[in-house]
Amino acid sequence: MLGKFGDMMGKLQEMKQKADEIKLKLDDTIIKTEGAGGDIVIEITGNKKIKSLTIASALQHGDKDELEEQLTVTLNKAIEAADKLNEQEMKKAAGGMLPGL
C-alpha cells in the first residue's frame, strides 16, 4: 500500500515540477498581436502579462470611443492567443505523464 502511495506522491511532485517549468517557459514566451489594421500592437506573455502596448499616432488623435473599442478587441485577441498557448503547453506536459489526455 505504501509503495503505491509513494509512487503517486512521486508522480504529483513530478507534475508540479513540470507545471513550474511550463510557467517559466510561458513567462519568457512573447505573443505579438495586432489590431486596428496594425495601428495597435500588443505584446503579451504566455501567462497573460502585458509587456508592451503601442498605439500609432494616427489613432491617438481620433475618436476616443473607437480607440477604446479597438484596444478592447486587440487585448481580448492577445489574451485568447495566450490562453491557447497555455492550454497547448499543459496538454503536452500532461500527455507525457497522464496517458489519454
N, C-alpha and C positions, 0 to 999 in steps of 0.2 A: 504494500500500500504506500509506504513512504517513498519507494522508488518512483512510482507514478507521479506522486505529488512533487517530488524533486525534479522530475522531467518537465512537468507543467510549469514549475517556477522558473526553470532554466529557459523554457520557451518564452515565457512572459518577459523575462529580463532581456532576452534577445530581441523580442518585438519592441520593447521600449527603446533599446539602443538603436534599432533600425529607424524607429519613428524620430528619434532625436537627430540622426544623420540626415533624414529627409528634410526635417525642419531647417537644418543648417544649409542644405543644398538649395532649398526654396528661398531662403533669405538672400542667397547670392545670385539667384536667377532673376533677371530683369525682363519684364514683358513690356514692349513698347506698343501703345495703342494710339491710333489717330482718329480724330473726329472732325466734323465740320469741314470736310474736304482737305484735311491735313493742317488746318489752321489751329487745331488744338492737339497737342501731343502730351500723352501721359505715360510715364514710366512707373511701373509698379512691380514689387517683388512677387514671387510665387506665394508668399504669405500675406499678400494684400496690404503691404505698406507702400504708400506712395512715395517715390523717390524724387520725381520732378513733374512739374506741370508747366507747359509752355503754351502761351496764347499769342497768336500772330497779332501784330499791331493793328491790322485792319479790323479785327474783331473787338479790340479794346475801346473803340470809339463808336461802336454800333449800338444796336438795341440791347438794353440790359436783359430783358426777358429772353430774347433769343440766345444771348450768350449763356445765361443760366441754364436754359434748356439743353443747349449743345454740351455744356460741361457735364450735366447730369447724365446724358446719353453716353458720353465718352467714358465717364467714370464707371458707369454700370458695365460697359463693354470691357473695360480693363479688369474689373472685379470678376466678371464671368470667365475671362481668359485665365485669371489666376486660380479660380475655383477648379476649372477644368484641368489645369496643370497639376494642382494639388491632388485631385482625385486620381489622376493617372499615376502619379508617383506612389501614392498609398496603395493602389491596386497592385502595382508592380511589386512593391515590397511584400504585401500580404500574400500574393500569389506564390512566392517562393517559400513562405512559412506556413501558409494555410491553404493547401491544395484545394481547388474547387472554387476559389474566389475569382 
